């Protein structure tokens, strides 16, 4: 699982770096300069936040699928979308 988390962190880091998305600074952590500077879950929350606020243009994703991207990141985190929580 550690290896998988490292790979996912690398993917997220390079996606954020490729499109120059801002990485928020945490007081207790150094600036993110490499994938290992943050855990996978931290990268996933950042991606989810960027996508939910539509800061990731849909054209950056395969076939403009921004909603599916958000859902995929939420599923990777084990987080259920708010719309599903409201129906339960």
OpenMM code with the backbone's topology and positions (N, CA, C; nanometers):
from openmm import Vec3, app, unit

residues = "UNK UNK UNK UNK UNK UNK UNK UNK UNK UNK UNK UNK UNK UNK UNK UNK UNK UNK UNK UNK UNK UNK UNK UNK UNK UNK UNK UNK UNK UNK UNK UNK UNK UNK UNK UNK UNK UNK UNK UNK UNK UNK UNK UNK UNK UNK UNK UNK UNK UNK UNK UNK UNK UNK UNK UNK UNK UNK UNK UNK UNK UNK UNK UNK UNK UNK UNK UNK UNK UNK UNK UNK UNK UNK UNK UNK UNK UNK UNK UNK UNK UNK UNK UNK UNK UNK UNK UNK".split()
positions = [
    Vec3(0.0827, -0.1203, 0.0000),
    Vec3(0.0000, 0.0000, 0.0000),
    Vec3(0.0865, 0.1257, 0.0000),
    Vec3(0.2005, 0.1177, 0.0670),
    Vec3(0.2897, 0.2333, 0.0702),
    Vec3(0.3377, 0.2671, -0.0702),
    Vec3(0.3714, 0.1644, -0.1466),
    Vec3(0.4180, 0.1866, -0.2843),
    Vec3(0.3070, 0.2485, -0.3693),
    Vec3(0.1855, 0.2004, -0.3530),
    Vec3(0.0717, 0.2560, -0.4258),
    Vec3(0.0499, 0.4025, -0.3882),
    Vec3(0.0573, 0.4335, -0.2601),
    Vec3(0.0430, 0.5727, -0.2160),
    Vec3(0.1518, 0.6607, -0.2754),
    Vec3(0.2733, 0.6092, -0.2862),
    Vec3(0.3830, 0.6854, -0.3467),
    Vec3(0.3563, 0.7135, -0.4942),
    Vec3(0.3061, 0.6139, -0.5654),
    Vec3(0.2755, 0.6309, -0.7075),
    Vec3(0.1631, 0.7328, -0.7267),
    Vec3(0.0580, 0.7223, -0.6465),
    Vec3(-0.0530, 0.8172, -0.6558),
    Vec3(-0.0072, 0.9584, -0.6206),
    Vec3(0.0794, 0.9717, -0.5222),
    Vec3(0.1333, 1.1034, -0.4857),
    Vec3(0.2136, 1.1619, -0.6013),
    Vec3(0.2922, 1.0781, -0.6685),
    Vec3(0.3690, 1.1246, -0.7835),
    Vec3(0.2773, 1.1738, -0.8936),
    Vec3(0.1748, 1.0973, -0.9249),
    Vec3(0.0801, 1.1367, -1.0300),
    Vec3(0.0143, 1.2702, -0.9965),
    Vec3(-0.0324, 1.2835, -0.8746),
    Vec3(-0.0978, 1.4072, -0.8328),
    Vec3(-0.0004, 1.5241, -0.8372),
    Vec3(0.1207, 1.5039, -0.7875),
    Vec3(0.2208, 1.6108, -0.7869),
    Vec3(0.2507, 1.6583, -0.9289),
    Vec3(0.2727, 1.5645, -1.0211),
    Vec3(0.3060, 1.6034, -1.1576),
    Vec3(0.1880, 1.6680, -1.2292),
    Vec3(0.0663, 1.6263, -1.1987),
    Vec3(-0.0521, 1.6914, -1.2557),
    Vec3(-0.0613, 1.8357, -1.2068),
    Vec3(-0.0434, 1.8551, -1.0770),
    Vec3(-0.0489, 1.9904, -1.0189),
    Vec3(0.0643, 2.0760, -1.0753),
    Vec3(0.1836, 2.0185, -1.0867),
    Vec3(0.2991, 2.0934, -1.1363),
    Vec3(0.2854, 2.1266, -1.2851),
    Vec3(0.2359, 2.0319, -1.3632),
    Vec3(0.2233, 2.0524, -1.5078),
    Vec3(0.1361, 2.1730, -1.5396),
    Vec3(0.0270, 2.1890, -1.4669),
    Vec3(-0.0663, 2.2979, -1.4941),
    Vec3(-0.0499, 2.4146, -1.3966),
    Vec3(0.0539, 2.4113, -1.3158),
    Vec3(0.0889, 2.5210, -1.2234),
    Vec3(-0.0247, 2.5597, -1.1297),
    Vec3(-0.0932, 2.4588, -1.0749),
    Vec3(-0.1966, 2.4874, -0.9764),
    Vec3(-0.1294, 2.5250, -0.8447),
    Vec3(-0.1909, 2.6139, -0.7686),
    Vec3(-0.1307, 2.6525, -0.6403),
    Vec3(-0.1400, 2.5395, -0.5381),
    Vec3(-0.0351, 2.5227, -0.4621),
    Vec3(-0.0334, 2.4256, -0.3530),
    Vec3(-0.0342, 2.5064, -0.2241),
    Vec3(-0.1412, 2.4998, -0.1467),
    Vec3(-0.1472, 2.5791, -0.0237),
    Vec3(-0.0347, 2.5420, 0.0716),
    Vec3(0.0145, 2.6424, 0.1403),
    Vec3(0.1202, 2.6212, 0.2382),
    Vec3(0.0588, 2.5898, 0.3731),
    Vec3(0.1093, 2.4859, 0.4358),
    Vec3(0.0685, 2.4525, 0.5724),
    Vec3(0.1771, 2.5019, 0.6663),
    Vec3(0.1359, 2.5560, 0.7782),
    Vec3(0.2342, 2.6110, 0.8734),
    Vec3(0.3327, 2.5076, 0.9232),
    Vec3(0.2839, 2.3856, 0.9436),
    Vec3(0.3682, 2.2822, 1.0029),
    Vec3(0.4419, 2.1954, 0.9012),
    Vec3(0.4311, 2.2296, 0.7707),
    Vec3(0.4946, 2.1480, 0.6671),
    Vec3(0.5771, 2.2359, 0.5742),
    Vec3(0.6843, 2.1784, 0.5184),
    Vec3(0.7640, 2.2544, 0.4218),
    Vec3(0.6880, 2.2700, 0.2900),
    Vec3(0.7358, 2.3599, 0.2076),
    Vec3(0.6754, 2.3784, 0.0761),
    Vec3(0.6872, 2.2478, -0.0025),
    Vec3(0.5843, 2.2133, -0.0778),
    Vec3(0.5844, 2.0889, -0.1546),
    Vec3(0.6715, 2.1059, -0.2783),
    Vec3(0.7872, 2.0415, -0.2768),
    Vec3(0.8808, 2.0491, -0.3893),
    Vec3(0.8950, 1.9148, -0.4606),
    Vec3(0.8448, 1.8097, -0.3975),
    Vec3(0.8496, 1.6758, -0.4568),
    Vec3(0.7274, 1.5980, -0.4080),
    Vec3(0.6910, 1.4902, -0.4778),
    Vec3(0.5700, 1.4154, -0.4420),
    Vec3(0.5663, 1.3670, -0.2972),
    Vec3(0.6777, 1.3296, -0.2435),
    Vec3(0.6820, 1.2756, -0.1080),
    Vec3(0.6645, 1.3782, 0.0016),
    Vec3(0.6577, 1.5064, -0.0352),
    Vec3(0.6395, 1.6102, 0.0660),
    Vec3(0.4985, 1.6109, 0.1242),
    Vec3(0.4059, 1.5445, 0.0577),
    Vec3(0.2682, 1.5332, 0.1064),
    Vec3(0.2235, 1.3885, 0.0920),
    Vec3(0.1332, 1.3476, 0.1774),
    Vec3(0.0727, 1.2150, 0.1679),
    Vec3(-0.0260, 1.2144, 0.0517),
    Vec3(-0.0598, 1.0935, 0.0031),
    Vec3(-0.1556, 1.0811, -0.1058),
    Vec3(-0.2882, 1.1475, -0.0704),
    Vec3(-0.3344, 1.1272, 0.0524),
    Vec3(-0.4637, 1.1848, 0.0896),
    Vec3(-0.4614, 1.3377, 0.0817),
    Vec3(-0.3488, 1.3979, 0.1158),
    Vec3(-0.3386, 1.5443, 0.1060),
    Vec3(-0.3457, 1.5898, -0.0392),
    Vec3(-0.2776, 1.5163, -0.1278),
    Vec3(-0.2861, 1.5493, -0.2706),
    Vec3(-0.4285, 1.5296, -0.3216),
    Vec3(-0.4925, 1.4219, -0.2790),
    Vec3(-0.6286, 1.3939, -0.3254),
    Vec3(-0.7260, 1.5014, -0.2792),
    Vec3(-0.7148, 1.5460, -0.1535),
    Vec3(-0.8021, 1.6532, -0.1060),
    Vec3(-0.7783, 1.7817, -0.1842),
    Vec3(-0.6522, 1.8094, -0.2177),
    Vec3(-0.6209, 1.9278, -0.2973),
    Vec3(-0.6834, 1.9177, -0.4363),
    Vec3(-0.6688, 1.8021, -0.5005),
    Vec3(-0.7274, 1.7836, -0.6338),
    Vec3(-0.8790, 1.7943, -0.6295),
    Vec3(-0.9383, 1.7344, -0.5286),
    Vec3(-1.0842, 1.7408, -0.5151),
    Vec3(-1.1307, 1.8852, -0.4969),
    Vec3(-1.0581, 1.9591, -0.4145),
    Vec3(-1.0925, 2.0990, -0.3898),
    Vec3(-1.0793, 2.1821, -0.5176),
    Vec3(-0.9711, 2.1627, -0.5908),
    Vec3(-0.9501, 2.2361, -0.7155),
    Vec3(-1.0577, 2.2030, -0.8181),
    Vec3(-1.0921, 2.0752, -0.8288),
    Vec3(-1.1933, 2.0336, -0.9266),
    Vec3(-1.3328, 2.0806, -0.8866),
    Vec3(-1.3654, 2.0710, -0.7588),
    Vec3(-1.4982, 2.1111, -0.7125),
    Vec3(-1.5209, 2.2609, -0.7316),
    Vec3(-1.4153, 2.3386, -0.7169),
    Vec3(-1.4261, 2.4838, -0.7364),
    Vec3(-1.4079, 2.5226, -0.8826),
    Vec3(-1.3971, 2.4210, -0.9693),
    Vec3(-1.3796, 2.4405, -1.1138),
    Vec3(-1.2510, 2.5176, -1.1463),
    Vec3(-1.1486, 2.5012, -1.0628),
    Vec3(-1.0193, 2.5623, -1.0903),
    Vec3(-0.9374, 2.4766, -1.1856),
    Vec3(-0.9761, 2.3489, -1.1991),
    Vec3(-0.9154, 2.2628, -1.3000),
    Vec3(-1.0066, 2.2715, -1.4225),
    Vec3(-0.9584, 2.3316, -1.5293),
    Vec3(-1.0425, 2.3392, -1.6497),
    Vec3(-1.0754, 2.1997, -1.7017),
    Vec3(-1.1977, 2.1810, -1.7444),
    Vec3(-1.2427, 2.0498, -1.7925),
    Vec3(-1.1590, 2.0031, -1.9110),
    Vec3(-1.1057, 2.0937, -1.9885),
    Vec3(-1.0265, 2.0541, -2.1052),
    Vec3(-0.8959, 1.9836, -2.0664),
    Vec3(-0.8530, 1.9967, -1.9413),
    Vec3(-0.7323, 1.9285, -1.8939),
    Vec3(-0.7573, 1.7809, -1.8687),
    Vec3(-0.8828, 1.7429, -1.8611),
    Vec3(-0.9183, 1.6051, -1.8279),
    Vec3(-0.9666, 1.5325, -1.9521),
    Vec3(-0.9566, 1.4023, -1.9489),
    Vec3(-1.0018, 1.3211, -2.0603),
    Vec3(-1.1494, 1.3463, -2.0885),
    Vec3(-1.1790, 1.3862, -2.2091),
    Vec3(-1.3172, 1.4047, -2.2566),
    Vec3(-1.3965, 1.5030, -2.1689),
    Vec3(-1.3273, 1.6017, -2.1108),
    Vec3(-1.3915, 1.7074, -2.0308),
    Vec3(-1.4744, 1.6531, -1.9149),
    Vec3(-1.4317, 1.5481, -1.8527),
    Vec3(-1.5113, 1.4812, -1.7489),
    Vec3(-1.4738, 1.5283, -1.6088),
    Vec3(-1.5085, 1.6493, -1.5769),
    Vec3(-1.4739, 1.7073, -1.4462),
    Vec3(-1.5521, 1.6396, -1.3336),
    Vec3(-1.6799, 1.6103, -1.3552),
    Vec3(-1.7603, 1.5471, -1.2500),
    Vec3(-1.7090, 1.4072, -1.2177),
    Vec3(-1.6713, 1.3316, -1.3212),
    Vec3(-1.6182, 1.1982, -1.2983),
    Vec3(-1.4837, 1.2053, -1.2261),
    Vec3(-1.4051, 1.3097, -1.2545),
    Vec3(-1.2773, 1.3278, -1.1875),
    Vec3(-1.2990, 1.3491, -1.0381),
    Vec3(-1.3933, 1.4359, -1.0040),
    Vec3(-1.4240, 1.4616, -0.8629),
    Vec3(-1.4703, 1.3335, -0.7954),
    Vec3(-1.5567, 1.2591, -0.8612),
    Vec3(-1.6083, 1.1353, -0.8038),
    Vec3(-1.4964, 1.0327, -0.7858),
    Vec3(-1.4052, 1.0243, -0.8816),
    Vec3(-1.2940, 0.9301, -0.8721),
    Vec3(-1.2037, 0.9633, -0.7548),
    Vec3(-1.1739, 1.0917, -0.7366),
    Vec3(-1.0890, 1.1333, -0.6243),
    Vec3(-1.1601, 1.1059, -0.4921),
    Vec3(-1.2901, 1.1341, -0.4846),
    Vec3(-1.3661, 1.1063, -0.3627),
    Vec3(-1.3672, 0.9568, -0.3322),
    Vec3(-1.3831, 0.8751, -0.4349),
    Vec3(-1.3817, 0.7298, -0.4143),
    Vec3(-1.2443, 0.6817, -0.3685),
    Vec3(-1.1404, 0.7434, -0.4204),
    Vec3(-1.0050, 0.7062, -0.3792),
    Vec3(-0.9810, 0.7396, -0.2320),
    Vec3(-1.0485, 0.8412, -0.1848),
    Vec3(-1.0354, 0.8805, -0.0445),
    Vec3(-1.1326, 0.8065, 0.0461),
    Vec3(-1.2302, 0.7418, -0.0144),
    Vec3(-1.3328, 0.6775, 0.0660),
    Vec3(-1.4337, 0.7784, 0.1166),
    Vec3(-1.4416, 0.8935, 0.0513),
    Vec3(-1.5340, 1.0000, 0.0900),
    Vec3(-1.6556, 0.9909, 0.0000),
    Vec3(-1.7708, 0.9956, 0.0605),
    Vec3(-1.8939, 0.9930, -0.0171),
    Vec3(-1.9342, 1.1350, -0.0527),
    Vec3(-1.9736, 1.1594, -0.1767),
    Vec3(-2.0160, 1.2939, -0.2160),
    Vec3(-2.1351, 1.3415, -0.1342),
    Vec3(-2.1461, 1.4727, -0.1165),
    Vec3(-2.2534, 1.5310, -0.0363),
    Vec3(-2.3911, 1.4918, -0.0900),
    Vec3(-2.4066, 1.4826, -0.2213),
    Vec3(-2.5368, 1.4462, -0.2794),
    Vec3(-2.5807, 1.3065, -0.2358),
    Vec3(-2.4865, 1.2145, -0.2211),
    Vec3(-2.5196, 1.0798, -0.1756),
    Vec3(-2.5547, 1.0827, -0.0270),
    Vec3(-2.4817, 1.1613, 0.0492),
    Vec3(-2.5096, 1.1714, 0.1932),
    Vec3(-2.6483, 1.2277, 0.2189),
    Vec3(-2.6920, 1.3211, 0.1366),
    Vec3(-2.8236, 1.3831, 0.1546),
    Vec3(-2.9367, 1.2842, 0.1234),
    Vec3(-2.9114, 1.1898, 0.0327),
    Vec3(-3.0153, 1.0930, -0.0035),
    Vec3(-3.0303, 0.9837, 0.1006),
    Vec3(-2.9264, 0.9564, 0.1776),
    Vec3(-2.9305, 0.8467, 0.2765),
    Vec3(-3.0178, 0.8776, 0.3948),
] * unit.nanometer
topology = app.Topology()
chain = topology.addChain("A")
for resn in residues:
    res = topology.addResidue(resn, chain)
    for name in ("N", "CA", "C"):
        topology.addAtom(name, app.Element.getBySymbol(name[0]), res)
